[in-house]
Amino acid sequence: MAPRYINDGEQHYLTCLPVELHGCYAKMDGITLPALVEESGYDLPLGFNNWRSLSNYCEAQDSILKNPLAKINSDFPGDDIRLFMKGSQGDLLFLNFTRKDGILYHVKNHDFDNYHPVKSPVGEVLDRYFANAVRGFPEVVALT
């Protein structure tokens, strides 16, 4: 499948992302993978249309405890928090679509009480993480 270039109406999505990701998303809207892979984790950024709300993601998970987003909802009251990436090693990255502050946050193994911003430089950290995923995770890449 050929990449789908974003149009002028989608440019506002870029304001939610760290500036290091603008180049990639200015050219294409994520990468589409088969449904089987999506269920286990993509380890790649999602396309804009797949940035579903974190609360909808949590509702769809049977293994998550009751009210897993209490801390996030308290820290970001009324904000639109969306899933940016689901990793096969238990990593989730999310962003604040309301604030458009360019910060990605990391959650490991659904421990939403212990989320942290992805450490800087974000572009280099994500490059290492995505390259490591392509190699089958031979090393541990710290996102936070």
N, C-alpha and C positions, 0 to 999 in steps of 0.2 A: 504494500500500500504506500502510495506517495505521501509525503508530508502535506499537511493542510496549513497554509499560511494564515496567520490571524488577520482579521480585518479591522478597520478603524473602530467599529463598535466593541471590539474585544480589547483594545489597548488599555482600558482601565484595569484589566487583570494584572498587567505588569506592575502597577503601583503597589500591589500587595507583596511583591517578591523582592528579595535582596537584589541589588543592582547587578550582581555577578550572574544572575540567571536571566536577565533581560535579553541578552544576545541569543540564547537558545530559544526562548519563548517568542521572540520577535520573528523567528523563522518557522517554528512549528509548535503545535499545541500538544505536547506530550507524545507518548508512543503508545499505540494500541497493541495489546497483547491478548492471546486467547483467554477465554473465561476461566479455564482450569488454572492458569498461571495467576490470574487476578485473585482467585480465591485464596491461594497460598501466600501471596505477596509479590509485588512487582519489582521492588528494589530499583525503581525508576520513577521519575516525577510523573504525576498524573496530568492528563489534559485538563484544560479549564472546565470542560463540561462534566468532568468526573470529580471535581473538588466538592464532594458532598459534605454536608455539615457534620461536625464531629459528633454531635448528639445523635444524628441519624445512624452514623456508623456504630456507635455504642449500642443503640437499640437493637441493631441487627446481630450483635454478638451474644451468644448464649453464655459464654464463659466470664463475662464481665459482671462484677458485683453491682448491687443496687446503688444508684446515684453515684457513678464513677466520676462524674464531671463537677462535683460540688466545688472543689477548689478552683477549677478553671472558670466556672460560672461566677464564682465570687470575685476572682481576679479580673475578669473581663465581662462585667455585667451588661447584658443586652447585646453584646457583640456577636457578629457572625463568624464563628470559628470553623475553619474548613480543613479537611484532610488533604495534604499535599502529596504524601507518599506513604505507602504501606510496605514495609520490608518483611522478607521471609524470615529474618532473624529476630523478630519481635519488635522491630523499630517502627514507630509512627512519627511522621513529621506533619505538623499542622501550622496554619498561618491565620492571622486575624484579617478577615476580609473587610471588616468595618474600619479599623484604624489605618489600614494600608501603610503600616510602618516598616515593611520590608524585613521583618524578623521571622525566621522559621524556628519553631519549637519542637523539641524532641521528647518523646515518651517511649520508654522501654517496657515491653511486656505488660501493657495496659496499666501501668502504675501512674495514673493521672495525677496523683498527689505530688509526684516528683518530676514534673516536666521542667525542662531547661531550654534556654535559647541554644541553637546550634552555634558552636564556638567559631570564632573568627580565625582566619579568613574563610568565610562561608564557601566561596567557590572552590578553594583548595580542599576543604574538608569533604564537600560533596563529590568532587572529582575522585578523591581517594575511595570514598564509600562506593560509588557506582562502579569504578574500575575493579574494586575488590569483589563486588557482587558478580561481575562478569567472570572473574576468575574462580568463582565458587567459594568465596569467603576463606581464603587461606590465612588471613590475618584479622585481628580485631581492629576496627577503625572506630575511634571514639568520636561521636557526634556532639557530645557536650563535655 
